[in-house]
Amino acid sequence: MDDTDPFSDLEPGKKQRLFELGAAEFRGETAEAGWKMYQEFETPMGVRRYTNVRTLEDGRVQAHEYRASGNDPQTIFDLEMGPVTYSTTGIIHELEWVTAD
């Protein structure tokens, strides 16, 4: 274990999941506040899944993505899909990315 990073011994998937849960709770994105984890949207580039999503009164959604690392290939691809998801689904009101980096 690294003294500056108590999570350094964790597998990347476990570290990612802990970051998603902790960051969402810290920001008040709970089920009680209308948020749910993981929702998929079809786009011309394929399916895009966001970490936390809340449906607004008008039917559009706020979609937030949490990433423990911002520089891996999947994250870069998902960032590139963001504008496509926003412009093609017609229901995205807000997209926000939060990374630990």
VOZAKOL-185956 format. One record per residue (C-alpha): x, y, z; residue number from 1. Coordinates in steps of 0.25 Angstrom, whole numbers, plus 2048, in hexadecimal, padded with zeros to 3 digits. Layout:
<rs>
<r xx="X" yy="Y" zz="Z" i="NUM"/>
...
</rs>
This chain:
<rs>
<r xx="800" yy="800" zz="800" i="1"/>
<r xx="805" yy="80E" zz="7FD" i="2"/>
<r xx="805" yy="817" zz="809" i="3"/>
<r xx="7FF" yy="823" zz="800" i="4"/>
<r xx="7F4" yy="81A" zz="7FA" i="5"/>
<r xx="7ED" yy="810" zz="803" i="6"/>
<r xx="7E6" yy="80A" zz="7F7" i="7"/>
<r xx="7F2" yy="807" zz="7EF" i="8"/>
<r xx="7F1" yy="7F8" zz="7F2" i="9"/>
<r xx="7E3" yy="7F7" zz="7EC" i="10"/>
<r xx="7DF" yy="7F1" zz="7DF" i="11"/>
<r xx="7DB" yy="7FC" zz="7D5" i="12"/>
<r xx="7CD" yy="7F8" zz="7D4" i="13"/>
<r xx="7CB" yy="7F8" zz="7E3" i="14"/>
<r xx="7D2" yy="806" zz="7E4" i="15"/>
<r xx="7C8" yy="80B" zz="7D9" i="16"/>
<r xx="7BC" yy="806" zz="7E1" i="17"/>
<r xx="7C0" yy="80C" zz="7EE" i="18"/>
<r xx="7C3" yy="819" zz="7E7" i="19"/>
<r xx="7B5" yy="819" zz="7E0" i="20"/>
<r xx="7AE" yy="816" zz="7ED" i="21"/>
<r xx="7B6" yy="81F" zz="7F6" i="22"/>
<r xx="7B5" yy="82B" zz="7EC" i="23"/>
<r xx="7A7" yy="82A" zz="7E9" i="24"/>
<r xx="7A3" yy="829" zz="7F8" i="25"/>
<r xx="7AC" yy="835" zz="7FB" i="26"/>
<r xx="7A5" yy="83D" zz="7F1" i="27"/>
<r xx="797" yy="839" zz="7F6" i="28"/>
<r xx="794" yy="830" zz="7EA" i="29"/>
<r xx="78C" yy="826" zz="7F1" i="30"/>
<r xx="77F" yy="81E" zz="7EE" i="31"/>
<r xx="778" yy="827" zz="7F8" i="32"/>
<r xx="77B" yy="833" zz="7EF" i="33"/>
<r xx="777" yy="82C" zz="7E3" i="34"/>
<r xx="784" yy="826" zz="7DD" i="35"/>
<r xx="786" yy="818" zz="7D8" i="36"/>
<r xx="793" yy="811" zz="7D5" i="37"/>
<r xx="796" yy="80D" zz="7C6" i="38"/>
<r xx="78D" yy="810" zz="7BB" i="39"/>
<r xx="790" yy="80D" zz="7AC" i="40"/>
<r xx="78D" yy="816" zz="7A0" i="41"/>
<r xx="78E" yy="811" zz="792" i="42"/>
<r xx="796" yy="81A" zz="789" i="43"/>
<r xx="79C" yy="819" zz="77A" i="44"/>
<r xx="7A9" yy="815" zz="781" i="45"/>
<r xx="7A3" yy="80A" zz="789" i="46"/>
<r xx="79D" yy="809" zz="797" i="47"/>
<r xx="7A2" yy="813" zz="7A1" i="48"/>
<r xx="7A0" yy="810" zz="7B0" i="49"/>
<r xx="7A0" yy="81B" zz="7BB" i="50"/>
<r xx="7A4" yy="819" zz="7C9" i="51"/>
<r xx="798" yy="822" zz="7CF" i="52"/>
<r xx="78C" yy="827" zz="7C9" i="53"/>
<r xx="780" yy="82F" zz="7CE" i="54"/>
<r xx="773" yy="831" zz="7C6" i="55"/>
<r xx="76E" yy="83F" zz="7C6" i="56"/>
<r xx="75F" yy="843" zz="7C6" i="57"/>
<r xx="75F" yy="846" zz="7B7" i="58"/>
<r xx="764" yy="838" zz="7B4" i="59"/>
<r xx="773" yy="83C" zz="7B1" i="60"/>
<r xx="77E" yy="837" zz="7B9" i="61"/>
<r xx="78B" yy="83B" zz="7C1" i="62"/>
<r xx="796" yy="831" zz="7BE" i="63"/>
<r xx="7A3" yy="831" zz="7C6" i="64"/>
<r xx="7AF" yy="829" zz="7C4" i="65"/>
<r xx="7B9" yy="825" zz="7CF" i="66"/>
<r xx="7C6" yy="820" zz="7CB" i="67"/>
<r xx="7D2" yy="81C" zz="7D5" i="68"/>
<r xx="7DC" yy="81F" zz="7C9" i="69"/>
<r xx="7DA" yy="828" zz="7BE" i="70"/>
<r xx="7E5" yy="823" zz="7B5" i="71"/>
<r xx="7E2" yy="815" zz="7B1" i="72"/>
<r xx="7DD" yy="811" zz="7A3" i="73"/>
<r xx="7CE" yy="80E" zz="7A7" i="74"/>
<r xx="7CD" yy="81C" zz="7AE" i="75"/>
<r xx="7D2" yy="823" zz="7A2" i="76"/>
<r xx="7C9" yy="81C" zz="799" i="77"/>
<r xx="7BD" yy="81F" zz="7A2" i="78"/>
<r xx="7C1" yy="82D" zz="7A3" i="79"/>
<r xx="7C0" yy="82E" zz="793" i="80"/>
<r xx="7B3" yy="828" zz="794" i="81"/>
<r xx="7AD" yy="833" zz="79D" i="82"/>
<r xx="7AA" yy="83D" zz="792" i="83"/>
<r xx="7A4" yy="832" zz="78A" i="84"/>
<r xx="79B" yy="82D" zz="795" i="85"/>
<r xx="797" yy="83B" zz="798" i="86"/>
<r xx="793" yy="83F" zz="78A" i="87"/>
<r xx="78C" yy="832" zz="786" i="88"/>
<r xx="784" yy="82D" zz="791" i="89"/>
<r xx="77C" yy="839" zz="793" i="90"/>
<r xx="779" yy="837" zz="7A1" i="91"/>
<r xx="787" yy="83B" zz="7A8" i="92"/>
<r xx="786" yy="848" zz="7AF" i="93"/>
<r xx="793" yy="848" zz="7B6" i="94"/>
<r xx="7A0" yy="83F" zz="7B5" i="95"/>
<r xx="7AB" yy="841" zz="7BF" i="96"/>
<r xx="7B8" yy="839" zz="7C1" i="97"/>
<r xx="7BF" yy="838" zz="7CF" i="98"/>
<r xx="7CC" yy="831" zz="7D0" i="99"/>
<r xx="7D6" yy="82F" zz="7DB" i="100"/>
<r xx="7E2" yy="833" zz="7D3" i="101"/>
</rs>
